[in-house]
Amino acid sequence: MKLNQDGKSAASAARSTNYQAVFIIGVLFFIFGFVTWLNGTLIPFLKLACQLDSDVQAFFVTFAFYMAYFCLALPSSFLIKKTGYKRGMSLGLFIMAAGSAIFIPAAHSRTFGLFLTGLFVQGMGLALLQTASNPYITIIGPIESAAKRISIMGICNKTAGMISPLILGALVLKNATALETQINTTSNLTEKGNLLQELAERVITPYAIITGILILLAFMIWFSPLPEIDTDQEVQDAGIKKGKSSVFQFPYLVLGVLCLFLYVGAEVMAGDAIGTYGKTQGLPLDVTKYFTFFTLAAMLAGYIAGIFTIPRIISQQTGLKISAVLGILFSTVVFLTHGYTSIVFIALLGLANAMIWPAIWPLAISGLGRFTKTGSALLVMGIAGGAIIPLVYSSLKDKLHVSNSLSFYVCMLPCYVYILFYAVRGHRAGK
């Protein structure tokens, strides 16, 4: 009887630890979302404050931020092997704080290159955090309910993402349309320079606050009771059991990396490029600066739906299929319409996108065993899609003079078609 009670107590303690871990990782995902979705506001802000010539230049905001994932993901996996998951997450927060602090001298000097440096350093920290936290939340519980746990993380992420552009937009793009008109019509260079400097320095206070919060969280995670997990010593180590000697011997993982690359590109297009798309439709900056909010609200609705349906009603694979089909349909409607109708369907792409990330991760890293950290790093490298695809869109539109709607459609449709392929067949390759 005593043994049975001890067993129950141990199981109860384990469940309590897991819930605590989910809460702590949820806080981290909130931070991911808050920092990541500031980019939608920074694109028009820096284009105006730094007097950039085109949207191609402005989209180097997303390029610098997301390319850090590509460059730092594999080094992050090696670092996590040395430090463990918990300390790796804490170090990631410290690096993000350093990137946020760079915004202060960048604003004083109004130097676009320094802003991009700050964004790249932020991305470095997020690469480390993502490489640690995504496999952590996937493995901390049963793999068949991993999409549900990641959906909870997605709610934290997208709730923060909804808040952040509203806050930053209200602070740095206040009276944006009138200010833009004043800057563009002022012939006095000194007056124009003063206006631009005043605008650029609006980011100093919010980014100083962000820096302080990130440092505080880094210390909190370092000393937190977050349990460590050891994927190298899993009982069912697929890598050893199947005689695998390289992470590239898992075709479903390699195909999953490409799937994540295309998905993140589509997600950034729907979230960060929606404001730029709106401006090409003749809508004022005071209106378009809030469009990212609507995309993330749609994603939040999708995450909530995922929590209640996966795996109770539909499987992770079925959720991925539905998401891909919705993405194809909504992208087509965007192409065929204009004005506020097209903007509504770009925002609705958030609903289509919501369940893609939560489904890809468990499908792609399932059974990797001792290759889990490296496989997760490769998936994080796929986040570079957010750097490339928006840049392709702006280049088609501005450099090759392809129509705005066609440029958007050409970038989005192939992404969702491939995601559908991965949902139907790609995730089973090599299994």
C-alpha positions as CSV (number, residue, x, y, z in Angstrom):
1,M,0.0,0.0,0.0
2,K,2.8,2.3,0.9
3,L,4.6,1.5,-2.4
4,N,1.4,2.3,-4.3
5,Q,1.1,5.7,-2.5
6,D,4.7,6.5,-3.2
7,G,4.2,5.7,-6.8
8,K,1.2,8.0,-7.0
9,S,3.1,10.7,-5.2
10,A,6.0,10.3,-7.7
11,A,3.6,10.5,-10.6
12,S,1.8,13.5,-9.2
13,A,5.2,15.2,-8.6
14,A,6.2,14.5,-12.2
15,R,3.0,16.0,-13.5
16,S,3.5,19.1,-11.3
17,T,7.0,19.5,-12.6
18,N,5.8,19.2,-16.2
19,Y,3.1,21.8,-15.7
20,Q,5.7,24.1,-14.1
21,A,8.0,23.6,-17.1
22,V,5.1,24.3,-19.6
23,F,4.4,27.6,-17.7
24,I,8.0,28.7,-17.8
25,I,8.4,27.8,-21.5
26,G,5.1,29.7,-22.1
27,V,6.7,32.8,-20.7
28,L,9.6,32.4,-23.1
29,F,7.3,32.0,-26.0
30,F,5.5,35.2,-25.0
31,I,8.9,36.9,-25.2
32,F,9.6,35.3,-28.6
33,G,6.3,36.7,-29.9
34,F,6.7,40.2,-28.4
35,V,10.2,40.7,-29.9
36,T,9.6,38.9,-33.2
37,W,6.4,40.7,-34.2
38,L,7.8,44.1,-33.6
39,N,9.3,43.7,-37.1
40,G,6.0,44.5,-38.7
41,T,6.1,48.0,-37.2
42,L,9.9,48.4,-37.6
43,I,9.6,48.0,-41.4
44,P,7.6,51.2,-42.1
45,F,9.2,53.0,-39.2
46,L,12.8,52.5,-40.3
47,K,11.9,53.1,-44.0
48,L,10.7,56.6,-42.9
49,A,13.3,57.3,-40.1
50,C,16.3,56.2,-42.2
51,Q,14.9,57.5,-45.4
52,L,15.2,54.2,-47.3
53,D,14.6,54.3,-51.0
54,S,12.5,51.2,-51.4
55,D,10.6,48.3,-49.8
56,V,13.5,46.0,-50.8
57,Q,15.7,47.9,-48.4
58,A,13.0,48.0,-45.7
59,F,12.6,44.3,-45.8
60,F,16.2,43.8,-44.8
61,V,14.7,44.2,-41.3
62,T,13.2,40.7,-41.6
63,F,16.3,39.5,-43.6
64,A,18.8,40.5,-40.8
65,F,16.5,39.1,-38.1
66,Y,15.7,35.7,-39.6
67,M,19.1,35.0,-41.2
68,A,20.5,34.9,-37.7
69,Y,18.6,31.7,-37.2
70,F,20.3,30.2,-40.3
71,C,23.7,31.2,-39.1
72,L,23.4,30.4,-35.4
73,A,21.1,27.4,-35.2
74,L,23.8,24.7,-35.5
75,P,26.3,26.5,-33.2
76,S,23.3,26.8,-30.8
77,S,22.8,23.0,-30.8
78,F,26.5,22.5,-29.9
79,L,26.3,25.1,-27.2
80,I,23.2,23.4,-25.7
81,K,25.0,20.1,-25.6
82,K,27.5,21.8,-23.4
83,T,25.2,23.9,-21.2
84,G,22.0,22.0,-21.2
85,Y,18.6,23.3,-22.1
86,K,17.9,25.6,-19.1
87,R,21.2,27.5,-19.2
88,G,21.0,27.6,-23.0
89,M,17.7,29.4,-22.8
90,S,19.1,31.9,-20.2
91,L,22.1,32.7,-22.4
92,G,19.7,33.3,-25.3
93,L,17.9,35.9,-23.3
94,F,21.2,37.7,-22.4
95,I,22.1,37.8,-26.2
96,M,18.6,39.1,-27.0
97,A,19.1,41.8,-24.4
98,A,22.4,42.8,-26.1
99,G,20.7,43.1,-29.4
100,S,17.9,45.3,-28.0
101,A,20.5,47.6,-26.3
102,I,22.1,48.2,-29.8
103,F,18.9,50.0,-30.8
104,I,19.8,52.9,-28.4
105,P,23.1,54.0,-30.2
106,A,21.4,53.1,-33.6
107,A,18.6,55.6,-32.8
108,H,21.0,58.3,-31.7
109,S,23.0,58.0,-34.9
110,R,20.0,57.1,-37.1
111,T,22.1,54.4,-38.8
112,F,20.2,51.7,-40.6
113,G,23.1,49.3,-40.6
114,L,23.4,49.5,-36.8
115,F,19.6,48.8,-36.5
116,L,20.1,45.7,-38.6
117,T,23.0,44.7,-36.4
118,G,20.8,44.9,-33.4
119,L,18.1,42.8,-35.1
120,F,20.7,40.2,-36.1
121,V,22.0,39.9,-32.5
122,Q,18.4,39.6,-31.3
123,G,17.9,36.8,-33.9
124,M,21.1,35.1,-32.6
125,G,19.6,35.0,-29.1
126,L,16.2,33.8,-30.4
127,A,18.0,31.1,-32.4
128,L,19.5,29.7,-29.2
129,L,16.2,30.0,-27.4
130,Q,14.2,28.3,-30.2
131,T,16.8,25.5,-30.5
132,A,16.4,24.8,-26.8
133,S,12.7,25.5,-26.2
134,N,11.0,23.8,-29.2
135,P,12.4,20.3,-28.6
136,Y,12.0,20.8,-24.9
137,I,8.2,21.5,-25.1
138,T,7.9,18.7,-27.6
139,I,9.6,16.0,-25.5
140,I,8.4,17.1,-22.0
141,G,5.2,15.1,-22.6
142,P,3.7,12.4,-24.9
143,I,4.7,12.9,-28.6
144,E,1.1,12.4,-29.8
145,S,-0.1,15.5,-27.9
146,A,3.0,17.6,-28.7
147,A,1.0,19.7,-31.2
148,K,-1.4,20.6,-28.4
149,R,1.4,21.8,-26.1
150,I,3.0,23.7,-29.0
151,S,-0.4,25.3,-29.6
152,I,-0.5,26.5,-26.0
153,M,3.0,28.0,-26.7
154,G,1.6,29.5,-29.8
155,I,-1.2,31.3,-27.9
156,C,1.5,32.8,-25.6
157,N,3.5,33.8,-28.7
158,K,0.7,35.3,-30.7
159,T,-0.9,37.0,-27.8
160,A,2.4,38.9,-27.2
161,G,2.6,39.4,-31.0
162,M,-0.8,41.1,-31.0
163,I,0.2,43.4,-28.2
164,S,3.7,44.4,-29.4
165,P,2.8,46.1,-32.7
166,L,0.0,48.0,-31.0
167,I,2.4,49.3,-28.3
168,L,5.3,50.0,-30.6
169,G,3.0,51.5,-33.3
170,A,1.4,53.8,-30.8
171,L,4.8,54.9,-29.5
172,V,7.0,55.3,-32.6
173,L,4.4,55.8,-35.4
174,K,2.1,58.2,-33.6
175,N,0.5,60.6,-36.1
176,A,2.6,58.7,-38.7
177,T,0.7,59.9,-41.8
178,A,0.9,63.6,-40.9
179,L,4.6,63.2,-39.9
180,E,5.4,61.4,-43.1
181,T,3.8,64.2,-45.1
182,Q,5.6,66.8,-43.1
183,I,9.0,65.1,-43.6
184,N,8.4,64.6,-47.4
185,T,7.3,68.2,-48.0
186,T,9.9,70.0,-45.8
187,S,12.6,71.6,-48.0
188,N,14.7,72.9,-45.1
189,L,17.3,70.2,-44.6
190,T,18.0,71.2,-40.9
191,E,14.3,71.0,-40.0
192,K,13.9,67.8,-41.9
193,G,17.0,66.3,-40.1
194,N,15.5,67.3,-36.7
195,L,12.2,65.7,-37.5
196,L,13.9,62.5,-38.6
197,Q,16.1,62.5,-35.5
198,E,13.1,63.0,-33.2
199,L,11.3,60.1,-34.9
200,A,14.3,57.8,-34.7
201,E,14.8,58.4,-31.0
202,R,11.2,57.3,-30.3
203,V,12.5,53.7,-30.1
204,I,15.0,54.4,-27.3
205,T,12.6,54.1,-24.3
206,P,10.7,51.0,-25.4
207,Y,14.0,49.1,-26.3
208,A,15.7,50.2,-23.1
209,I,12.7,48.7,-21.2
210,I,12.8,45.5,-23.3
211,T,16.6,45.2,-22.6
212,G,16.0,45.4,-18.8
213,I,13.1,42.9,-18.9
214,L,15.2,40.4,-21.0
215,I,18.1,40.6,-18.5
216,L,15.7,40.0,-15.6
217,L,14.2,37.0,-17.3
218,A,17.6,35.6,-18.1
219,F,18.5,35.5,-14.4
220,M,15.1,34.1,-13.5
221,I,15.5,31.2,-16.0
222,W,19.1,30.6,-14.8
223,F,17.9,30.1,-11.2
224,S,14.5,28.5,-12.0
225,P,13.5,24.9,-11.1
226,L,13.1,24.1,-14.8
227,P,13.9,20.4,-15.1
228,E,16.7,19.3,-17.4
229,I,15.9,16.6,-20.1
230,D,18.5,14.3,-21.7
231,T,17.5,13.4,-25.2
232,D,20.9,11.6,-25.7
233,Q,19.9,8.9,-23.3
234,E,16.3,8.3,-24.3
235,V,15.1,4.7,-23.8
236,Q,13.9,4.4,-27.3
237,D,16.8,6.0,-29.2
238,A,15.7,5.7,-32.8
239,G,19.1,6.8,-34.0
240,I,20.9,3.9,-32.3
241,K,18.1,1.3,-32.9
242,K,18.0,1.9,-36.6
243,G,21.8,2.1,-37.0
244,K,21.8,5.8,-38.1
245,S,25.1,7.6,-38.1
246,S,23.9,11.0,-39.4
247,V,21.0,13.3,-38.9
248,F,20.7,13.5,-42.7
249,Q,19.7,9.8,-42.8
250,F,16.2,10.9,-41.7
251,P,14.4,12.0,-44.9
252,Y,11.3,13.2,-43.1
253,L,13.4,15.6,-41.1
254,V,15.2,17.0,-44.2
255,L,11.8,17.5,-45.9
256,G,10.5,19.0,-42.7
257,V,13.3,21.6,-42.7
258,L,12.2,22.8,-46.1
259,C,8.6,22.7,-45.0
260,L,9.4,25.0,-42.1
261,F,11.5,27.3,-44.3
262,L,8.5,27.8,-46.6
263,Y,6.0,28.1,-43.7
264,V,7.9,30.8,-41.9
265,G,8.3,32.7,-45.1
266,A,4.5,32.5,-45.6
267,E,3.9,33.5,-41.9
268,V,6.1,36.5,-42.1
269,M,4.5,37.6,-45.4
270,A,1.0,37.4,-43.7
271,G,2.2,39.1,-40.5
272,D,4.9,41.6,-41.4
273,A,4.3,42.3,-45.1
274,I,0.5,42.9,-44.7
275,G,1.2,46.6,-43.8
276,T,3.4,47.1,-46.9
277,Y,0.7,45.4,-49.0
278,G,-1.9,47.7,-47.6
279,K,0.2,50.8,-48.5
280,T,0.3,49.6,-52.1
281,Q,-3.5,49.6,-52.0
282,G,-3.4,53.3,-51.1
283,L,-4.2,52.9,-47.4
284,P,-2.5,55.4,-45.0
285,L,0.3,54.5,-42.6
286,D,-1.9,55.4,-39.6
287,V,-4.2,52.5,-40.7
288,T,-1.7,49.9,-42.0
289,K,0.5,50.0,-38.9
290,Y,-2.1,48.0,-37.1
291,F,-2.7,45.3,-39.7
292,T,-0.3,42.8,-38.1
293,F,-2.6,42.7,-35.1
294,F,-5.4,41.2,-37.2
295,T,-3.2,38.5,-38.7
296,L,-2.1,37.5,-35.2
297,A,-5.6,37.6,-33.9
298,A,-6.6,35.1,-36.6
299,M,-3.6,32.9,-35.6
300,L,-4.6,33.0,-32.0
301,A,-8.1,31.7,-33.0
302,G,-6.4,28.9,-34.9
303,Y,-4.2,27.9,-31.9
304,I,-7.2,27.8,-29.6
305,A,-9.0,25.5,-32.2
306,G,-5.9,23.3,-32.3
307,I,-5.9,22.9,-28.5
308,F,-9.5,21.6,-28.5
309,T,-9.2,19.4,-31.6
310,I,-5.7,17.8,-31.6
311,P,-5.4,14.9,-31.0
312,R,-8.9,14.4,-29.6
313,I,-10.8,15.0,-32.9
314,I,-8.1,15.2,-35.6
315,S,-4.5,14.1,-35.9
316,Q,-1.5,16.4,-36.3
317,Q,-1.2,15.3,-39.9
318,T,-4.9,16.1,-40.6
319,G,-4.5,19.6,-39.0
320,L,-1.5,20.2,-41.3
321,K,-3.5,19.2,-44.4
322,I,-6.4,21.5,-43.5
323,S,-4.1,24.4,-42.8
324,A,-2.3,23.9,-46.2
325,V,-5.6,23.8,-48.1
326,L,-6.9,26.9,-46.4
327,G,-3.6,28.7,-47.2
328,I,-4.0,27.8,-50.9
329,L,-7.6,29.1,-50.9
330,F,-7.0,32.3,-49.0
331,S,-3.9,33.2,-51.1
332,T,-6.0,32.7,-54.2
333,V,-8.7,35.1,-52.9
334,V,-6.0,37.7,-52.1
335,F,-4.8,37.5,-55.7
336,L,-8.3,37.8,-57.1
337,T,-9.4,40.8,-55.0
338,H,-8.1,44.2,-53.9
339,G,-8.5,46.8,-51.2
340,Y,-9.8,45.8,-47.8
341,T,-11.1,42.5,-49.1
342,S,-7.6,41.3,-50.0
343,I,-6.3,42.7,-46.6
344,V,-9.0,40.6,-44.7
345,F,-7.9,37.4,-46.5
346,I,-4.2,38.1,-45.8
347,A,-5.1,38.4,-42.1
348,L,-7.1,35.2,-42.4
349,L,-3.9,33.5,-43.6
350,G,-3.0,33.7,-39.9
351,L,-5.8,31.2,-39.2
352,A,-4.4,28.9,-41.9
353,N,-0.9,29.3,-40.5
354,A,-1.7,28.6,-36.9
355,M,-1.5,24.8,-36.8
356,I,1.4,24.4,-39.3
357,W,4.3,25.1,-36.9
358,P,2.8,22.9,-34.1
359,A,2.3,20.1,-36.5
360,I,5.7,20.2,-38.3
361,W,7.9,20.1,-35.2
362,P,6.7,16.8,-33.7
363,L,6.4,15.1,-37.2
364,A,9.9,16.2,-38.1
365,I,11.8,15.3,-34.8
366,S,9.8,12.2,-33.9
367,G,12.2,9.3,-33.4
368,L,15.5,11.2,-33.8
369,G,16.8,10.1,-30.4
370,R,20.4,11.3,-29.9
371,F,20.0,13.4,-33.1
372,T,17.2,15.5,-31.6
373,K,19.3,18.6,-30.7
374,T,20.9,18.6,-34.2
375,G,17.6,18.0,-35.9
376,S,16.0,20.8,-33.9
377,A,18.9,23.1,-35.0
378,L,18.3,22.2,-38.6
379,L,14.6,23.0,-38.2
380,V,15.5,26.4,-36.6
381,M,17.7,27.1,-39.6
382,G,14.5,26.7,-41.7
383,I,13.2,29.9,-40.0
384,A,15.5,31.7,-42.5
385,G,12.5,31.4,-44.8
386,G,11.3,34.6,-43.0
387,A,14.4,36.3,-44.4
388,I,14.3,35.2,-48.0
389,I,10.6,35.0,-49.1
390,P,9.6,38.6,-48.1
391,L,12.8,39.8,-49.9
392,V,11.7,37.9,-53.0
393,Y,8.3,39.5,-52.8
394,S,9.6,43.1,-52.5
395,S,12.2,42.5,-55.2
396,L,9.5,41.2,-57.6
397,K,7.3,44.2,-56.8
398,D,9.9,47.0,-56.8
399,K,12.8,45.7,-59.0
400,L,11.0,43.6,-61.6
401,H,7.8,45.7,-61.5
402,V,5.5,42.6,-61.2
403,S,2.1,43.6,-59.9
404,N,1.7,43.6,-56.1
405,S,-1.0,40.9,-56.0
406,L,0.9,38.6,-58.4
407,S,4.2,39.1,-56.5
408,F,2.4,38.1,-53.3
409,Y,0.7,35.1,-54.9
410,V,3.9,33.8,-56.6
411,C,5.5,33.8,-53.1
412,M,2.7,32.3,-51.2
413,L,1.1,29.6,-53.4
414,P,4.2,27.3,-53.7
415,C,4.7,27.4,-49.9
416,Y,1.2,26.0,-49.1
417,V,1.4,23.5,-52.0
418,Y,4.6,22.0,-50.5
419,I,3.2,22.1,-47.0
420,L,0.3,20.0,-48.3
421,F,2.7,17.6,-49.8
422,Y,4.6,17.2,-46.5
423,A,1.3,16.6,-44.7
424,V,0.2,13.9,-47.1
425,R,3.5,12.1,-47.9
426,G,6.6,14.0,-46.9
427,H,6.4,13.4,-43.1
428,R,6.4,9.6,-43.7
429,A,9.5,9.5,-45.9
430,G,12.1,7.1,-44.5
431,K,9.9,6.0,-41.7
